[in-house]
Amino acid sequence: MYAVSSPCHRTINSISRPDIVVTSPDIVRATTHKSISLIWHAYALPFFCMWPVLAYAYYIRYDDWIKSEEWSFIFTVGLGASHALSFLSTRWSTGIRAWVTTSSASSLEAADCIRIVPSEHRGQGEIVPLIRKPSPQHPSETELAFVYQRDTYVYDSSNKAFAPLPYPCNGRPLLSSFEGNPTGLASAAVNKNGKGNVDAGTIEALSALYGKNEFDIPIPSFLALFVEHTTAPFFVFQIFCVALWCLDEYWYYSLFTLFMLVVFECTVVFQRVSTLKEFRTMSVEPYPIYCYRDDKWNIIQSDTLLPGDVISVSRASAGSEQKKHEGKTKEKKSEDKEDKEKEQSTPDRSIPADVLILRGTCIVNEAMLSGESTPLLKESLGVISKEEGEKLDVDGQHKNCVLFGGTKILKAGQEEGEVVASSQTPTLKTPDGGALALVLRTGFGTAQGQLVRTMIFSTERVSANNFESFLFIGFLLIFAIAASWYVWVRGVERGLKKSKLLLDCVLIITSVVPPELPMELSLAVNTSLAALSKFAIFCTEPFRIPVAGRVDVCCFDKTGTITAVDLVVEGVAGVDPNDPLKLVPLTAASRDTTLCLAAAHALVKLDDGQVVGDPMEQTTLKALEWDLKGRDGVVPNKGVSPSNTILIRRRFQFSSALKRMATISTVGAGGKSLIAVKGAPETIKGMLATVPQGYDDTFKWFTRRGSRVLALAMKEVAPISLDKVAQLKRDEIEKELNFVGFLIFHCPLKPDAVATLKMLADSSHRCIMITGDNPLTAVHVAREVEIVDRDALILDVKEGSSNGGRFEQRE
C-alpha cells in the first residue's frame, strides 16, 4: 500500500508540504519538514510584540484607546487565551505543530523531520526526526531512515520510497530458496577473507540495521506524562472553569474540584506507567542459544539474533546438554535420575523470534498470540510437498512451519529417519539435537512485537469526541448563547457592573459542557476495565468500551463457546450393513476401523508423558484404549505385539479449507503401509472406491440430532520406503479408499449457554452462531439454545464446485 496523496491534493500542497511515499498500511500520508528556530514559532515572536503593545495601551494611552476596565479585561483575557491556545494547539494537533514549528522542505536532503499521518485506529500522528547515518554496506553513502511507533522505515533510493525493514520473509520468496544446507551469517572479518555468506551481509552491518532482538519500550517519567495529561484539551477547559468559579467567589467548590482533577490525573498516569512496565516484561528474557555463524556453531545471547541467522530450537539453554554429558561421566546413576527429573520440570522456554523450521519438529503453545490453549505440532519445511515456483506464505499456507516469537516450546528436536520431501532439505546437525530453524523476524517485526505495538499505540484516550456529543453540545449551546444575551441586555438595562455580567455570561456558556464529563467517562471506562479483568477479560482498545452500548448483534463460535470443548465419543456408525444407525463402541470396532482411528491424528507425547493435541483426538484415543509410544508410535494398552504396532511416518495436517487430515503409517515391523484419512463426510465421499448404501442418510441422521460426525477411510498398500513417503503428494493417497465408518461425538452444551443467550435475546440483542461444523449439527445446537425457533433453511455451495458455484438447499 503506497501512502500518497491524491493528484489534485498534491498539486495544491506540493510547494509547502511535499509528500513522500511510505509503503506501509499503518501510514496514510507523510510529508517532509524542516525545524525552525523557537523565536520564529507562531506562539513566540507575534505575542512577544503584542504584550508590550497592550501594556503601552493600558499604562500610557488608556483614555484614548481602551477607556474602560471591561475592555481592559477583555483585551487581557483574549490575548492571554490566544497565546495559551496557540501554544497548546501544537500539543493537540500534529498538523498545527507542523505549521507552527516547521517550514516546508522541498526535498529529503533539505528536511530534518517527517510528519506522519496514520491510518484510522493506528495510533496518533507524529513528527519524527529524519535519521541520517552512514550506510552499513557502503560507508561513503548516507542512509535515510525514521522510526515511527517502534518500527524503522529505511529509504530505498531505487523505488524512491520509505519501506519497513527488509526481512527474509518479505515479498514471499520461493520455497526453493530455503533448500540446501544454510551457511549462516558471516562477520566482516570472514567476508574480507573471501569466506562466509557474503550475500547475507555482515553481522556488523545487520546489527546496525535491525538493532537488538528485544522490545525496547522507553518509559517516560511521571512528570512528563503528567504534563501530557494536564495539557489535554478537556483538562485545560476544566482548569479554565475552575478559574471562573474562583472569580465568582466559589472558592471551596473550586479548590475541591481542582484537587479532585489533579488526583485523578495522577492515578491515570500511575496506571499508564505500570502498563508500560508490564509491556516490557512481555519481551523474552535473553538466554544462550546455538547460532550458526562463520560456518560453525556458536553460543550467543538470544537478544543478539538477526534475520537470516540459523539457530537450534530446543527447550534447554545452549551449552546445558554438553555440561550434562560431561557431568554424567562423573556422577552416579541416582544423580542421573535426578538430572532427568530436573530437566523434565524445566519451565517451557519461549521462542526468541519468528523462525522458519528447516529440519525437525516442534510442539508449541501459542496461547500468548492466539488465545488457543491447545498445543500445536509444527513441522519442518522439508516435510511438505512443494509445487514448482511455490512461494513462502508465513501467515497462511505455511504457517504450520513457522514458530512465532513469544510462544512456548513444549518439545523440539530432530529424529533419526525423519521423512523429508526433497533431497535438498538441509542435513546440518544441531549440537544439542534441537530443530534447525532460520530467523525470519526479530524485535517489533515479530508477530508478538506487532501485538505489543497494537496495545501501546493503537489505544486512544477516552473522550466525548464523537458526533452525538458534539451534536448535543451544539444544541445546548444555542440556548446558552440566547440566555447569555438575555442576561447581558437585562443587566445593562438595570445598570449592573459589566465585569460581573461578563463573568456570568461566560459561566452560562461554559456550563453547557460539564467539566466533570471527561472524568466521569474515564471513571466509567476504568471501572469497566477493572470489572472485566476480574473475569480474565482484557481490552487492548479501551476507547471502544463506550461504543459497546450500541452493540445489537452478538456472534458466537460453537465448539468451545456454546458447546463444551471436551466431546463425548458415542461410537462408530455405518459399519453394520443391516443397521447403519447402530453405534458400535470403539473397543469393539473392526480391525480396519481401529487402525484408522489409531493412525489418523496429530497427537504427540511430551518428555514428561503428557499427551498434547486436539482434545477431540485425545478423547478418541482414550476411548479406543490405545496410547502413544515414543515420538510417532501408537500401541494398544493391552495385548501389545509387533503386528498391531503403528508407526506414523508422515502427517498431512488438518486443513479447514480441505476439511480433512491424512497420515501415512507402517503397521507392524516391516508390515504394510497404511493410508488413514478422516474428515467431513461430504469431503470423504468423493475419495471412496465404493460408497456404501445409505451413506448420506446415515451421517445426516446423526447431524440432525446435533452430533459431530467424522467419516473414516483407509487402505493398506505395499510397504512404502521413506524416500517414497516423502515424495508422495496428498491427492495421490487420498483416493480409492475403503470406508470404515462414521465416528460419532456428542456435543454437550455448556451449563450457562442457554441462560446467557436467553438473557441477550431478552435484551433485544440478535444472537448469531458462526461455525465450520456440519450445517445440520449447527442448526440442532442453535435450536437447543433458542437462537432459532423454527425450521431453518440451509443453503450451501455444492460439494466439489468451484468458487462462485450456485447454492443448493440442504435437507
PELINVEN-V717890 format. One record per backbone hydrogen bond with DSSP energy under -0.5 kcal/mol. NH is the residue of the N-H (numbers start at 1). CO is the residue of the C=O. If there is no record, write none. Layout:
[[NH;CO] [NH;CO]]
//
This chain:
[[3;1] [3;22] [4;2] [10;6] [11;7] [12;8] [13;9] [14;10] [17;13] [20;30] [23;162] [24;1] [24;22] [27;24] [28;117] [29;117] [30;20] [31;115] [32;18] [33;113] [34;103] [36;101] [40;37] [41;38] [42;100] [44;41] [45;39] [45;41] [48;44] [49;45] [50;46] [51;47] [52;48] [53;49] [54;50] [55;51] [56;52] [57;53] [58;54] [59;55] [60;56] [61;56] [65;61] [66;61] [66;62] [67;62] [72;68] [73;69] [74;70] [75;71] [76;72] [77;73] [78;74] [79;75] [80;76] [81;77] [82;78] [83;79] [84;80] [85;81] [86;82] [87;83] [88;84] [89;85] [90;87] [91;88] [92;88] [93;89] [97;93] [98;94] [99;95] [100;96] [101;97] [102;98] [103;34] [105;32] [111;107] [112;33] [113;33] [114;128] [115;31] [116;114] [116;126] [117;29] [118;116] [119;26] [122;119] [126;116] [128;114] [128;126] [130;112] [131;129] [131;145] [133;143] [135;138] [135;141] [141;138] [143;133] [145;131] [146;153] [148;146] [148;151] [151;148] [153;146] [154;163] [155;144] [156;161] [157;155] [160;156] [161;156] [162;21] [163;154] [164;23] [165;152] [168;440] [170;167] [172;169] [175;390] [177;174] [178;175] [179;176] [180;424] [185;292] [186;201] [191;187] [192;188] [193;189] [194;191] [195;190] [198;196] [201;198] [203;186] [206;202] [207;203] [208;204] [209;205] [210;206] [211;207] [213;303] [214;212] [216;214] [217;215] [218;216] [220;218] [225;221] [226;222] [227;223] [228;224] [229;225] [230;226] [231;227] [232;229] [236;232] [237;233] [238;234] [239;235] [240;236] [241;237] [242;238] [243;239] [244;240] [245;241] [246;242] [247;243] [248;244] [249;246] [250;245] [251;249] [254;250] [255;251] [256;252] [257;253] [258;254] [259;255] [260;256] [261;257] [262;258] [263;259] [264;260] [265;261] [266;262] [267;263] [268;264] [269;265] [270;266] [271;267] [272;268] [273;269] [274;270] [275;271] [276;272] [277;273] [278;274] [279;275] [280;276] [281;277] [282;279] [283;280] [289;300] [291;298] [292;310] [293;291] [293;296] [294;185] [295;183] [296;293] [298;291] [300;289] [300;298] [302;287] [304;301] [305;302] [308;439] [309;306] [310;292] [311;309] [311;437] [312;290] [313;311] [313;435] [314;312] [318;288] [320;317] [323;319] [324;320] [325;321] [326;322] [327;323] [328;324] [329;325] [330;327] [331;327] [336;332] [337;333] [338;334] [339;335] [340;336] [341;337] [342;338] [343;339] [344;340] [345;341] [346;343] [349;409] [351;407] [354;441] [355;353] [355;403] [356;438] [357;355] [357;401] [358;356] [358;436] [359;436] [361;413] [362;378] [363;411] [364;376] [365;408] [366;364] [369;366] [370;366] [371;366] [371;367] [373;371] [376;364] [378;362] [378;376] [379;400] [380;360] [381;357] [383;380] [384;380] [390;387] [392;173] [394;392] [396;393] [398;393] [399;396] [401;398] [402;399] [403;355] [404;402] [406;351] [407;404] [408;365] [409;349] [410;363] [410;408] [411;363] [413;361] [414;433] [418;415] [421;382] [425;422] [433;430] [435;313] [436;359] [437;311] [438;356] [439;309] [440;354] [441;354] [445;442] [446;443] [450;446] [451;447] [452;448] [453;449] [454;450] [455;451] [456;452] [457;453] [458;453] [458;454] [466;464] [470;466] [471;467] [472;468] [473;469] [474;470] [475;471] [476;472] [477;473] [478;474] [479;475] [480;476] [481;477] [482;478] [483;479] [484;480] [485;481] [486;482] [487;483] [488;484] [489;485] [490;486] [491;487] [492;488] [493;489] [494;490] [495;492] [496;491] [501;497] [502;498] [503;499] [504;500] [505;501] [506;502] [507;503] [508;504] [509;505] [510;506] [511;507] [512;509] [513;510] [514;512] [517;514] [520;516] [521;517] [522;518] [523;519] [524;520] [525;521] [526;522] [527;523] [528;524] [529;525] [530;526] [531;527] [532;528] [533;529] [534;530] [535;532] [536;533] [537;532] [538;536] [540;538] [544;541] [545;542] [548;544] [548;545] [549;546] [550;547] [551;548] [554;766] [556;768] [558;770] [560;563] [561;558] [562;557] [562;558] [563;558] [564;748] [567;565] [568;746] [569;567] [570;744] [571;744] [572;584] [573;742] [574;580] [577;575] [579;576] [582;579] [584;572] [584;582] [588;585] [589;586] [594;590] [595;591] [596;592] [597;593] [598;594] [599;595] [600;596] [601;599] [604;612] [606;610] [609;606] [612;604] [612;610] [618;614] [619;615] [620;616] [621;617] [622;618] [623;619] [624;620] [625;621] [625;622] [626;621] [627;635] [629;633] [633;629] [634;646] [635;627] [637;625] [644;641] [645;642] [646;634] [647;666] [648;632] [648;646] [649;647] [649;664] [650;664] [652;662] [653;651] [655;660] [659;655] [660;655] [661;678] [662;652] [663;676] [664;650] [665;674] [666;647] [667;672] [668;645] [668;666] [670;668] [671;668] [673;717] [674;665] [675;715] [676;663] [676;674] [677;713] [678;661] [679;711] [680;659] [683;680] [684;680] [685;681] [686;682] [686;683] [687;684] [688;684] [688;685] [689;737] [690;737] [692;690] [695;692] [698;694] [699;695] [700;696] [701;697] [702;698] [703;699] [704;700] [705;701] [706;703] [707;702] [708;745] [709;707] [710;743] [711;679] [712;741] [713;677] [714;738] [715;675] [717;673] [725;721] [726;722] [727;723] [728;724] [732;729] [733;729] [733;730] [734;730] [735;733] [737;687] [738;714] [740;712] [741;712] [742;573] [743;710] [744;571] [744;742] [745;708] [746;568] [748;746] [750;562] [753;750] [756;752] [757;753] [758;754] [759;755] [760;756] [761;757] [762;758] [763;759] [764;761] [765;760] [766;552] [767;765] [768;554] [770;556] [778;774] [779;775] [780;776] [781;777] [782;778] [783;779] [784;780] [785;781] [786;783] [787;782] [788;782] [794;792] [794;810] [795;793] [796;808] [798;806] [801;798] [805;802] [808;796] [810;794]]
//
